[in-house]
Amino acid sequence: MSLSLCAGNVVLECDETRNFNTFTCTGFTAQQTVLSKLVYDNQIIALGSCQPLTGGTSTCIPGALSKAFHLSRTSATASSISALSGTTLSTFSEKGSLTCTSQEGNDETTCLLDYIYRASGSMCEVYFSTVSTWSVVVNCSINKTRSRRRRYSCQLRQHDQMSGTTVLLPAVQLSVTQTSPDGYVSGVCNITSFLPSEGRYTYEVFITPGNVNVSANFIGSNIIRRPAGSLTHNCPQYVTGADLNCQCAVSDLGSPPGTMQWNNTVSSQLSLKGLRTEQHGENYVCSLTWNRTVQQSLTYTLIMTYPTTCDDLISAEFSRGQRSGLGIGLRGCFS
């Protein structure tokens, strides 16, 4: 049975706003004597020991720094160290660590100490960005915090309400600015992550020091959904005039909304002015793009037809800014 003190977190946080910070070391047997030590700047300071339980009680013998560290045997397999907040703990936490071991064996566990002020006045906002790269963007501000070991970071937890899946993303550094001579800081953290799959999402940010949990407020929709429906257009099958104005459309652009545009434009509106006969048969493609990927596209072929009466023919040619251009048919109107 292995000993455990900080359960993989490596650091024991001592909150300066609490009178005592209690840490429990587990994994002993009822017959073992527990030894507690403080390691500071390569010096080992014996904090004391707790004897095996006898009749449900145990005798703990204090060592050095007994006013700052109190020991107790909480059960047959566990022992606790209560650290009194104050100058002594603050000093030792910058370079110190706690160790618990058994007198009878070689097994021991060690965790770093950090004297902290839990992040307060924290606020986070989140939104889905479609600028340049589609992504999740989270911005947080922290009004006040402090860590003697200068441990400042933010970690994002993403939860999909539809599938029930939760993902913890890698932590990022918290950028801090000292606000007082005694080391208190304010800070900001900016997190950007790839856009997840379709779903309905909520986000939480865990701020170190203090592992403070902040629910991020959503700007805009928290739903990710692909576009729905078929891409259509209202362009005429045949064009007889000098200008063409039409557009492509879809019933649902998705969330965040995708974009539609004709080739060589940045709009879903196709606007052609002063059509020329040589444009007959040209193809124009409207594409629906979502999350940087073309989801659908359609092609419109420009088919130009010509008036059959002289009045219509002359009117069409003048609207194109021409006096001739359709050959014999137009010249025949002036013969």
C-alpha contacts under 8 A as a table, 3 or more apart, distances in Angstrom:
res1	aa1	res2	aa2	distance
1	M	27	G	5.76
1	M	28	F	7.46
2	S	27	G	5.51
2	S	28	F	7.92
2	S	107	D	7.06
3	L	25	C	6.81
3	L	26	T	5.53
3	L	27	G	4.41
3	L	28	F	6.77
3	L	101	T	7.73
3	L	107	D	6.90
3	L	108	E	6.25
3	L	109	T	6.01
4	S	7	A	5.86
4	S	25	C	5.54
4	S	26	T	5.28
4	S	27	G	6.38
4	S	109	T	6.14
5	L	23	F	7.06
5	L	24	T	5.99
5	L	25	C	4.44
5	L	26	T	6.57
5	L	100	C	7.64
5	L	109	T	6.47
5	L	110	T	7.12
5	L	111	C	6.94
6	C	9	N	5.55
6	C	10	V	5.99
6	C	11	V	6.66
6	C	12	L	6.30
6	C	23	F	7.91
6	C	25	C	7.95
6	C	111	C	6.23
7	A	10	V	7.47
9	N	12	L	7.60
10	V	111	C	5.26
10	V	112	L	6.20
11	V	111	C	5.48
11	V	112	L	4.65
11	V	113	L	5.75
11	V	114	D	6.75
12	L	23	F	7.77
12	L	111	C	6.30
12	L	112	L	5.94
12	L	113	L	4.95
12	L	114	D	6.19
13	E	113	L	6.10
13	E	114	D	4.96
13	E	115	Y	6.03
13	E	116	I	6.47
13	E	209	P	7.78
13	E	210	G	7.14
14	C	21	N	5.73
14	C	83	A	7.79
14	C	85	S	7.43
14	C	113	L	7.10
14	C	114	D	5.92
14	C	115	Y	4.69
14	C	116	I	5.88
15	D	18	R	5.71
15	D	21	N	6.77
15	D	85	S	7.53
15	D	115	Y	6.17
15	D	116	I	5.14
15	D	117	Y	5.84
15	D	118	R	6.87
15	D	210	G	7.70
16	E	19	N	7.43
16	E	85	S	5.68
16	E	86	G	7.23
16	E	115	Y	6.58
16	E	116	I	5.97
16	E	117	Y	5.84
17	T	85	S	7.81
17	T	117	Y	7.03
18	R	21	N	6.61
18	R	85	S	6.73
19	N	84	L	5.94
19	N	85	S	5.45
20	F	82	S	5.97
20	F	83	A	5.41
20	F	84	L	4.67
20	F	85	S	5.88
21	N	82	S	5.51
21	N	83	A	5.15
21	N	84	L	6.64
21	N	85	S	7.29
22	T	80	S	6.60
22	T	81	I	5.58
22	T	82	S	4.13
22	T	83	A	6.20
23	F	80	S	5.50
23	F	81	I	5.25
23	F	82	S	6.33
24	T	78	A	6.66
24	T	79	S	5.69
24	T	80	S	4.18
24	T	81	I	6.35
25	C	78	A	5.55
25	C	79	S	5.33
25	C	80	S	5.98
25	C	100	C	6.76
26	T	77	T	5.79
26	T	78	A	4.33
26	T	79	S	6.61
27	G	77	T	5.52
27	G	78	A	6.47
28	F	32	Q	6.41
28	F	34	V	7.83
28	F	76	A	7.19
28	F	77	T	4.36
28	F	78	A	6.13
28	F	102	S	7.43
29	T	32	Q	5.51
29	T	76	A	6.26
29	T	77	T	5.17
30	A	52	P	5.73
30	A	53	L	6.16
30	A	76	A	4.36
30	A	77	T	5.89
31	Q	52	P	5.13
31	Q	53	L	7.23
31	Q	76	A	7.91
32	Q	51	Q	7.19
32	Q	52	P	5.49
32	Q	102	S	6.12
32	Q	103	Q	6.85
32	Q	104	E	6.37
33	T	49	S	6.86
33	T	50	C	5.74
33	T	51	Q	4.68
33	T	52	P	5.34
33	T	102	S	5.53
33	T	103	Q	5.43
33	T	104	E	7.03
34	V	49	S	5.38
34	V	50	C	5.11
34	V	51	Q	6.59
34	V	52	P	7.80
34	V	79	S	7.10
34	V	100	C	6.92
34	V	101	T	5.93
34	V	102	S	4.72
34	V	103	Q	6.28
35	L	46	A	7.88
35	L	47	L	7.77
35	L	48	G	6.12
35	L	49	S	4.47
35	L	50	C	6.73
35	L	100	C	5.62
35	L	101	T	5.25
35	L	102	S	5.70
35	L	103	Q	6.36
36	S	46	A	6.40
36	S	47	L	5.40
36	S	48	G	5.69
36	S	49	S	6.12
36	S	81	I	7.92
36	S	98	L	7.34
36	S	99	T	5.77
36	S	100	C	4.56
36	S	101	T	6.63
37	K	44	I	6.65
37	K	45	I	5.61
37	K	46	A	4.59
37	K	47	L	5.10
37	K	48	G	7.26
37	K	98	L	5.86
37	K	99	T	5.03
37	K	100	C	6.31
38	L	44	I	5.88
38	L	45	I	4.98
38	L	46	A	6.40
38	L	47	L	6.61
38	L	96	G	6.78
38	L	97	S	5.80
38	L	98	L	4.80
38	L	99	T	6.25
39	V	42	N	6.30
39	V	43	Q	5.52
39	V	44	I	4.58
39	V	45	I	6.11
39	V	96	G	5.46
39	V	97	S	5.20
39	V	98	L	6.32
39	V	99	T	7.39
40	Y	43	Q	5.12
40	Y	44	I	6.52
40	Y	45	I	7.60
40	Y	92	F	6.49
40	Y	95	K	5.82
40	Y	96	G	4.32
40	Y	97	S	6.60
41	D	95	K	6.00
41	D	96	G	6.74
45	I	64	A	6.75
46	A	63	G	5.79
46	A	64	A	6.03
47	L	62	P	6.24
47	L	63	G	4.43
47	L	64	A	5.17
47	L	65	L	6.53
47	L	66	S	6.87
47	L	69	F	7.03
48	G	60	C	7.21
48	G	61	I	5.45
48	G	62	P	4.37
48	G	63	G	4.16
48	G	64	A	7.21
48	G	71	L	7.24
49	S	60	C	5.53
49	S	61	I	5.29
49	S	62	P	6.62
49	S	63	G	7.66
49	S	71	L	7.45
50	C	58	S	6.58
50	C	59	T	5.73
50	C	60	C	3.97
50	C	61	I	6.20
50	C	71	L	7.22
50	C	72	S	6.61
50	C	73	R	6.11
50	C	79	S	7.64
51	Q	58	S	5.53
51	Q	59	T	5.40
51	Q	60	C	6.12
51	Q	73	R	7.81
52	P	58	S	5.94
52	P	59	T	7.84
52	P	76	A	7.26
53	L	56	G	5.60
53	L	57	T	5.15
53	L	58	S	4.65
53	L	59	T	7.97
53	L	73	R	7.68
53	L	75	S	7.59
53	L	76	A	6.08
54	T	57	T	5.33
54	T	58	S	6.16
57	T	73	R	7.91
58	S	72	S	7.86
58	S	73	R	6.11
59	T	73	R	7.89
60	C	71	L	6.46
60	C	72	S	6.16
60	C	73	R	7.31
62	P	66	S	5.78
62	P	70	H	7.44
62	P	71	L	7.14
63	G	66	S	5.92
65	L	68	A	5.45
65	L	69	F	6.14
66	S	69	F	5.16
66	S	70	H	6.15
67	K	70	H	7.19
67	K	84	L	7.69
68	A	83	A	5.74
68	A	84	L	4.94
68	A	85	S	7.66
68	A	88	T	6.93
68	A	89	L	7.10
69	F	81	I	6.50
69	F	82	S	5.59
69	F	83	A	4.67
69	F	84	L	6.28
70	H	81	I	5.74
70	H	82	S	5.02
70	H	83	A	6.55
71	L	79	S	7.44
71	L	80	S	5.86
71	L	81	I	4.83
71	L	82	S	6.42
72	S	79	S	5.80
72	S	80	S	5.37
72	S	81	I	6.74
73	R	76	A	7.49
73	R	78	A	6.33
73	R	79	S	4.28
73	R	80	S	6.27
74	T	78	A	5.73
74	T	79	S	5.25
74	T	80	S	6.50
75	S	78	A	5.09
75	S	79	S	6.78
83	A	89	L	7.17
84	L	89	L	6.95
85	S	88	T	7.72
85	S	89	L	5.95
85	S	90	S	7.44
86	G	89	L	5.63
86	G	90	S	6.14
87	T	90	S	5.03
87	T	91	T	6.09
88	T	91	T	5.27
88	T	92	F	6.31
89	L	92	F	5.22
89	L	93	S	5.91
89	L	115	Y	7.10
90	S	93	S	5.37
90	S	94	E	7.05
90	S	114	D	7.91
90	S	115	Y	5.45
90	S	148	R	7.48
91	T	94	E	6.15
92	F	95	K	6.01
92	F	96	G	5.01
92	F	113	L	7.69
93	S	96	G	4.86
93	S	97	S	7.07
93	S	112	L	7.61
93	S	113	L	4.65
93	S	114	D	4.78
93	S	115	Y	5.54
93	S	148	R	6.90
93	S	149	R	7.75
94	E	113	L	7.02
94	E	114	D	6.16
94	E	115	Y	7.27
94	E	148	R	5.27
94	E	149	R	5.47
95	K	112	L	7.93
95	K	113	L	7.55
95	K	149	R	7.92
96	G	112	L	6.19
96	G	113	L	5.70
97	S	110	T	6.63
97	S	111	C	5.41
97	S	112	L	4.06
97	S	113	L	5.04
98	L	110	T	5.57
98	L	111	C	5.45
98	L	112	L	6.37
98	L	113	L	6.89
99	T	108	E	6.91
99	T	109	T	5.62
99	T	110	T	4.30
99	T	111	C	6.61
100	C	108	E	5.73
100	C	109	T	5.73
100	C	110	T	6.72
101	T	105	G	7.66
101	T	106	N	7.37
101	T	107	D	6.05
101	T	108	E	4.24
101	T	109	T	6.65
102	S	105	G	5.46
102	S	106	N	7.09
102	S	107	D	6.82
102	S	108	E	7.06
103	Q	106	N	7.95
114	D	147	S	6.59
114	D	148	R	5.92
114	D	149	R	5.98
115	Y	147	S	6.01
115	Y	148	R	5.54
115	Y	149	R	7.73
116	I	145	T	7.50
116	I	146	R	5.33
116	I	147	S	4.51
116	I	148	R	6.45
116	I	209	P	6.50
116	I	210	G	7.23
117	Y	145	T	5.15
117	Y	146	R	4.86
117	Y	147	S	6.60
117	Y	209	P	7.24
117	Y	210	G	7.27
118	R	145	T	5.62
118	R	146	R	7.02
118	R	208	T	7.76
118	R	209	P	5.70
118	R	210	G	4.52
118	R	211	N	7.77
118	R	212	V	7.03
119	A	122	S	6.85
119	A	142	I	6.52
119	A	143	N	7.44
119	A	144	K	5.77
119	A	145	T	4.46
119	A	146	R	7.46
119	A	207	I	6.89
119	A	208	T	7.26
119	A	209	P	6.42
119	A	210	G	6.41
119	A	212	V	6.45
120	S	142	I	6.41
120	S	143	N	5.97
120	S	144	K	5.38
120	S	145	T	6.45
121	G	142	I	5.74
121	G	143	N	4.83
121	G	144	K	6.63
122	S	140	C	7.05
122	S	141	S	5.62
122	S	142	I	4.34
122	S	143	N	6.12
122	S	214	V	7.03
123	M	140	C	5.55
123	M	141	S	5.48
123	M	142	I	6.71
123	M	214	V	6.88
123	M	216	A	7.26
124	C	138	V	6.80
124	C	139	N	5.55
124	C	140	C	4.09
124	C	141	S	6.50
124	C	205	V	7.59
124	C	214	V	6.90
124	C	215	S	6.95
124	C	216	A	4.64
124	C	217	N	6.24
125	E	138	V	5.62
125	E	139	N	5.42
125	E	140	C	6.46
125	E	216	A	4.90
125	E	217	N	4.65
125	E	218	F	5.91
125	E	219	I	6.90
126	V	136	V	7.13
126	V	137	V	5.59
126	V	138	V	4.35
126	V	139	N	6.55
126	V	203	Y	7.59
126	V	216	A	5.89
126	V	217	N	5.99
126	V	218	F	4.98
126	V	219	I	6.08
127	Y	136	V	6.05
127	Y	137	V	5.54
127	Y	138	V	6.75
127	Y	218	F	5.80
127	Y	219	I	5.13
127	Y	220	G	6.53
127	Y	221	S	7.81
127	Y	222	N	7.57
128	F	134	W	7.20
128	F	135	S	5.82
128	F	136	V	4.79
128	F	137	V	6.23
128	F	195	L	7.46
128	F	220	G	7.89
128	F	222	N	7.74
128	F	256	P	6.99
129	S	133	T	7.47
129	S	134	W	5.44
129	S	135	S	5.27
129	S	136	V	6.16
129	S	137	V	6.57
130	T	133	T	6.06
130	T	134	W	4.49
130	T	135	S	6.83
130	T	256	P	7.42
130	T	291	N	7.58
131	V	134	W	6.47
133	T	291	N	7.89
133	T	292	R	7.43
134	W	194	F	6.90
134	W	195	L	5.99
134	W	291	N	5.86
134	W	292	R	7.33
135	S	192	T	6.58
135	S	193	S	5.58
135	S	194	F	4.59
135	S	195	L	4.39
136	V	191	I	7.94
136	V	192	T	5.58
136	V	193	S	5.12
136	V	194	F	6.05
136	V	195	L	5.54
137	V	190	N	7.41
137	V	191	I	5.82
137	V	192	T	4.65
137	V	193	S	6.70
138	V	190	N	5.76
138	V	191	I	4.99
138	V	192	T	6.41
138	V	216	A	7.69
139	N	188	V	7.38
139	N	189	C	5.99
139	N	190	N	4.65
139	N	191	I	6.45
140	C	188	V	5.49
140	C	189	C	5.26
140	C	190	N	6.44
141	S	186	S	7.81
141	S	187	G	5.87
141	S	188	V	4.44
141	S	189	C	6.67
142	I	145	T	7.46
142	I	186	S	5.51
142	I	187	G	5.00
142	I	188	V	6.04
143	N	185	V	7.65
143	N	186	S	4.84
143	N	187	G	6.71
144	K	184	Y	6.44
144	K	185	V	5.53
144	K	186	S	4.81
144	K	187	G	7.59
145	T	184	Y	5.66
145	T	185	V	5.47
145	T	186	S	6.38
145	T	209	P	7.44
146	R	150	R	7.37
146	R	183	G	6.45
146	R	184	Y	4.93
146	R	185	V	6.04
146	R	209	P	7.27
147	S	150	R	4.80
147	S	151	R	5.86
147	S	152	Y	7.47
147	S	209	P	6.42
148	R	151	R	7.77
151	R	208	T	6.55
151	R	209	P	6.26
152	Y	173	Q	6.23
152	Y	174	L	5.10
152	Y	175	S	7.62
152	Y	176	V	7.81
152	Y	207	I	7.56
152	Y	208	T	5.28
152	Y	209	P	6.12
153	S	171	A	6.32
153	S	172	V	5.53
153	S	173	Q	4.42
153	S	174	L	4.44
153	S	189	C	7.65
153	S	207	I	5.94
153	S	208	T	5.13
153	S	209	P	7.51
154	C	171	A	5.41
154	C	172	V	5.40
154	C	173	Q	6.39
154	C	174	L	6.15
154	C	189	C	6.62
154	C	205	V	6.35
154	C	206	F	5.61
154	C	207	I	4.63
154	C	208	T	6.27
155	Q	168	L	7.41
155	Q	169	L	6.39
155	Q	170	P	6.17
155	Q	171	A	4.17
155	Q	172	V	6.34
155	Q	205	V	5.48
155	Q	206	F	5.08
155	Q	207	I	6.58
156	L	168	L	6.05
156	L	169	L	5.39
156	L	170	P	7.30
156	L	171	A	7.02
156	L	191	I	7.76
156	L	203	Y	6.88
156	L	204	E	5.86
156	L	205	V	4.62
156	L	206	F	6.45
157	R	166	T	6.99
157	R	167	V	5.75
157	R	168	L	4.45
157	R	169	L	6.12
157	R	203	Y	5.69
157	R	204	E	5.16
157	R	205	V	6.21
157	R	206	F	7.77
158	Q	166	T	5.58
158	Q	167	V	5.14
158	Q	168	L	6.33
158	Q	169	L	7.60
158	Q	201	Y	6.84
158	Q	202	T	6.15
158	Q	203	Y	4.90
158	Q	204	E	6.80
159	H	164	G	6.83
159	H	165	T	5.88
159	H	166	T	4.36
159	H	167	V	6.49
159	H	201	Y	5.53
159	H	202	T	5.34
159	H	203	Y	6.33
160	D	163	S	5.70
160	D	164	G	5.35
160	D	165	T	5.44
160	D	166	T	6.41
160	D	199	G	5.95
160	D	200	R	5.46
160	D	201	Y	4.60
160	D	202	T	6.67
161	Q	164	G	5.15
161	Q	165	T	7.49
161	Q	199	G	7.12
161	Q	200	R	5.43
161	Q	201	Y	5.95
161	Q	202	T	7.38
162	M	199	G	5.78
162	M	200	R	5.94
163	S	199	G	7.37
172	V	189	C	7.45
172	V	190	N	7.95
172	V	191	I	6.99
173	Q	189	C	6.83
174	L	187	G	6.32
174	L	188	V	5.87
174	L	189	C	4.85
175	S	187	G	5.35
175	S	188	V	5.41
175	S	189	C	6.07
176	V	185	V	5.97
176	V	186	S	5.51
176	V	187	G	4.07
176	V	188	V	6.60
177	T	185	V	5.28
177	T	186	S	5.44
177	T	187	G	6.06
178	Q	181	P	7.72
178	Q	183	G	6.24
178	Q	184	Y	5.88
178	Q	185	V	4.17
178	Q	186	S	6.51
179	T	183	G	7.32
179	T	184	Y	5.78
179	T	185	V	5.05
179	T	186	S	6.58
180	S	183	G	5.82
180	S	184	Y	5.54
180	S	185	V	7.14
181	P	184	Y	7.49
196	P	224	I	7.92
197	S	224	I	7.02
198	E	223	I	7.46
198	E	224	I	4.70
198	E	225	R	5.17
198	E	226	R	7.20
199	G	223	I	5.84
199	G	224	I	5.26
199	G	225	R	6.81
200	R	222	N	5.71
200	R	223	I	4.44
200	R	224	I	6.34
201	Y	222	N	5.49
201	Y	223	I	6.44
202	T	216	A	7.64
202	T	222	N	7.09
203	Y	215	S	6.24
203	Y	216	A	5.55
204	E	213	N	6.59
204	E	214	V	5.57
204	E	215	S	4.46
204	E	216	A	5.54
205	V	212	V	7.86
205	V	213	N	5.76
205	V	214	V	5.15
205	V	215	S	6.40
205	V	216	A	6.89
206	F	211	N	5.42
206	F	212	V	5.31
206	F	213	N	4.69
206	F	214	V	6.43
207	I	210	G	6.79
207	I	211	N	5.14
207	I	212	V	4.95
207	I	213	N	6.58
207	I	214	V	7.74
208	T	211	N	5.02
208	T	212	V	6.76
209	P	212	V	7.39
218	F	221	S	7.09
218	F	222	N	6.66
221	S	255	S	7.52
221	S	256	P	7.56
223	I	255	S	6.21
223	I	256	P	7.55
224	I	254	G	7.54
224	I	255	S	5.08
224	I	256	P	6.30
225	R	254	G	5.19
225	R	255	S	4.93
225	R	256	P	7.24
226	R	253	L	7.48
226	R	254	G	4.71
226	R	255	S	6.56
226	R	290	W	7.26
227	P	252	D	5.29
227	P	253	L	4.61
227	P	254	G	3.87
227	P	255	S	7.44
227	P	257	P	7.73
227	P	258	G	7.20
227	P	290	W	7.46
227	P	295	Q	7.94
228	A	250	V	7.48
228	A	251	S	6.51
228	A	252	D	4.99
228	A	253	L	6.77
228	A	254	G	6.69
229	G	250	V	6.02
229	G	251	S	5.45
229	G	252	D	6.39
230	S	250	V	5.97
230	S	251	S	7.37
230	S	296	Q	7.86
231	L	248	C	6.92
231	L	249	A	5.78
231	L	250	V	4.84
231	L	251	S	7.97
231	L	288	L	7.61
231	L	296	Q	6.78
231	L	297	S	6.98
231	L	298	L	7.04
232	T	248	C	5.44
232	T	249	A	5.34
232	T	250	V	6.31
232	T	298	L	7.59
233	H	246	C	7.25
233	H	247	Q	5.53
233	H	248	C	3.94
233	H	249	A	5.97
234	N	246	C	5.73
234	N	247	Q	5.95
234	N	248	C	6.59
235	C	245	N	7.43
235	C	246	C	4.96
235	C	247	Q	6.69
235	C	300	Y	7.66
236	P	239	V	6.44
236	P	246	C	7.96
237	Q	302	L	7.68
237	Q	303	I	6.80
238	Y	302	L	7.22
238	Y	303	I	5.11
238	Y	304	M	5.69
238	Y	305	T	6.31
239	V	244	L	7.39
239	V	302	L	7.26
239	V	303	I	6.08
239	V	304	M	4.77
239	V	305	T	6.03
240	T	304	M	5.92
240	T	305	T	5.25
240	T	306	Y	5.91
240	T	307	P	7.24
240	T	316	A	7.89
241	G	244	L	7.46
241	G	275	L	7.86
241	G	316	A	6.40
241	G	319	S	7.92
242	A	273	K	6.56
242	A	274	G	4.99
242	A	275	L	4.96
242	A	276	R	7.71
242	A	316	A	6.93
242	A	319	S	6.21
242	A	320	R	5.54
243	D	271	S	7.59
243	D	272	L	5.56
243	D	273	K	4.57
243	D	274	G	5.63
243	D	275	L	5.98
244	L	270	L	7.46
244	L	271	S	5.68
244	L	272	L	4.98
244	L	273	K	6.53
244	L	275	L	7.94
245	N	269	Q	7.12
245	N	270	L	5.69
245	N	271	S	4.61
245	N	272	L	6.52
246	C	269	Q	5.86
246	C	270	L	5.30
246	C	271	S	6.73
247	Q	268	S	5.47
247	Q	269	Q	4.31
247	Q	270	L	5.52
248	C	260	M	7.47
248	C	261	Q	7.92
248	C	268	S	5.58
248	C	269	Q	6.81
248	C	286	C	6.73
249	A	260	M	7.61
249	A	268	S	7.35
250	V	253	L	6.57
253	L	256	P	7.99
253	L	257	P	4.96
253	L	258	G	5.21
253	L	259	T	7.23
254	G	257	P	4.79
254	G	258	G	6.15
254	G	290	W	7.78
255	S	258	G	7.34
257	P	290	W	7.29
258	G	288	L	6.80
258	G	289	T	5.55
258	G	290	W	4.42
258	G	291	N	7.18
259	T	288	L	5.71
259	T	289	T	5.38
259	T	290	W	6.67
260	M	267	S	6.61
260	M	268	S	5.18
260	M	286	C	6.69
260	M	287	S	5.53
260	M	288	L	4.50
260	M	289	T	6.42
261	Q	265	T	6.28
261	Q	266	V	5.37
261	Q	267	S	4.52
261	Q	268	S	4.30
261	Q	269	Q	7.33
261	Q	286	C	5.37
261	Q	287	S	5.65
261	Q	288	L	6.92
262	W	265	T	5.41
262	W	266	V	6.88
262	W	267	S	6.34
262	W	268	S	5.93
262	W	269	Q	7.31
262	W	270	L	6.59
262	W	284	Y	6.65
262	W	285	V	5.43
262	W	286	C	4.13
262	W	287	S	6.39
263	N	266	V	7.83
263	N	284	Y	6.40
263	N	285	V	5.51
263	N	286	C	6.31
263	N	287	S	7.69
265	T	270	L	8.00
267	S	270	L	7.39
268	S	286	C	7.25
272	L	275	L	6.69
274	G	319	S	7.85
274	G	320	R	5.49
274	G	321	G	7.87
275	L	279	Q	6.88
275	L	320	R	6.88
276	R	279	Q	5.56
276	R	280	H	7.64
276	R	320	R	7.49
277	T	280	H	5.66
277	T	304	M	7.45
279	Q	282	E	5.62
279	Q	302	L	7.35
280	H	302	L	5.75
280	H	303	I	5.50
280	H	304	M	5.51
281	G	301	T	5.82
281	G	302	L	5.13
281	G	303	I	5.61
281	G	304	M	7.75
282	E	301	T	5.70
282	E	302	L	5.44
282	E	303	I	7.96
283	N	299	T	6.39
283	N	300	Y	5.64
283	N	301	T	4.46
283	N	302	L	6.36
284	Y	299	T	5.61
284	Y	300	Y	5.15
284	Y	301	T	6.33
284	Y	302	L	7.79
285	V	297	S	6.71
285	V	298	L	5.63
285	V	299	T	4.43
285	V	300	Y	6.27
286	C	297	S	5.49
286	C	298	L	5.48
286	C	299	T	6.47
287	S	294	V	6.55
287	S	295	Q	7.65
287	S	296	Q	5.88
287	S	297	S	4.21
287	S	298	L	6.68
288	L	294	V	5.72
288	L	295	Q	5.66
288	L	296	Q	5.23
288	L	297	S	6.07
289	T	292	R	6.09
289	T	293	T	5.32
289	T	294	V	4.22
289	T	295	Q	5.59
289	T	296	Q	7.32
290	W	293	T	5.39
290	W	294	V	6.37
290	W	295	Q	6.46
294	V	297	S	7.38
306	Y	313	L	7.17
307	P	310	C	7.79
307	P	312	D	5.48
307	P	313	L	5.11
307	P	316	A	7.61
308	T	312	D	6.97
308	T	313	L	6.56
309	T	312	D	5.36
309	T	313	L	5.99
310	C	313	L	4.90
310	C	314	I	5.89
310	C	330	L	7.19
310	C	333	C	5.64
311	D	314	I	5.32
311	D	315	S	6.08
312	D	315	S	5.09
312	D	316	A	6.05
313	L	316	A	5.17
313	L	317	E	6.19
313	L	330	L	6.77
314	I	317	E	5.15
314	I	318	F	6.11
314	I	323	R	7.97
314	I	330	L	7.03
315	S	318	F	5.26
315	S	319	S	6.14
316	A	319	S	5.13
316	A	320	R	6.41
317	E	320	R	5.08
317	E	321	G	6.46
317	E	322	Q	5.28
317	E	323	R	6.31
317	E	324	S	7.04
317	E	325	G	7.73
318	F	321	G	4.88
318	F	322	Q	5.31
318	F	323	R	6.33
319	S	322	Q	7.46
322	Q	325	G	6.86
324	S	327	G	6.75
324	S	330	L	6.63
324	S	331	R	7.32
325	G	330	L	7.74
326	L	329	G	6.48
326	L	330	L	6.00
327	G	330	L	5.89
327	G	331	R	6.44
328	I	331	R	5.13
328	I	332	G	5.88
329	G	332	G	5.25
329	G	333	C	6.90
330	L	333	C	5.36
330	L	334	F	7.36
331	R	334	F	5.51
331	R	335	S	6.66
332	G	335	S	5.19
